[in-house]
Amino acid sequence: MSDLPEKARRAFDAHDAFDAGEEGYELETTAFGGRVTASETDGWALRYSLTVRVPTLDAAVEEDVGPSLRDGWLETFELRLEDAPGTVRESVDVEAIDVETRGTDAVATFEFTFGNADRAPEVTKAFAEYVEGTYMEGVVPGFTYRPPVANLLSRARQDEEGGSGPMPL
């Protein structure tokens, strides 16, 4: 991790949501986590790469998922992630948003350039939270979900008195 620019290291070290890892910083405040790295550019801004791994639909459920539903779910997930830059007030130059399947994971990668290293942890965290929220919006009713998705659904169903309600929409 010594190849991260000093200003990025300072900013992520100072943020409570991130812990230093072997290959960048790990987001510890979401169910799916995330890993961010940073590198120098030709200008004053830094280039960031955020990777968030989520289970594919067929990996998240106990039942079989047909190919049409599996492919449609992944395509919809990818399309919805294109709106992630709108979750932050800052002007962020998002160069690429890529979603690919690796084994039982859908791996979302955001490549972006941002000039304020001190605000970069908040921007990165917002993108990762958007991935998690978008994932949960794509939960398909009628399936039995495995952890961590089952845990997220359970928390979403809890009311203020600790009782459970219907599956949130």
Secondary structure, DSSP 8 states (H G I E B T S, - for coil): -TTS-HHHHHHHHH-TTEEEETTEEEE-SSSS--EEEEEE-SSSSEEEEEEEEEE-HHHHBSS---HHHHHHHHHHHHHHHTTGGGG-SS--EEEEEEEEEETTEEEEEEEEEES-TTTHHHHHHHHHHHHHHHHHHT--TTS-B-TTHHHHHHHHHB-TTS-B-S---
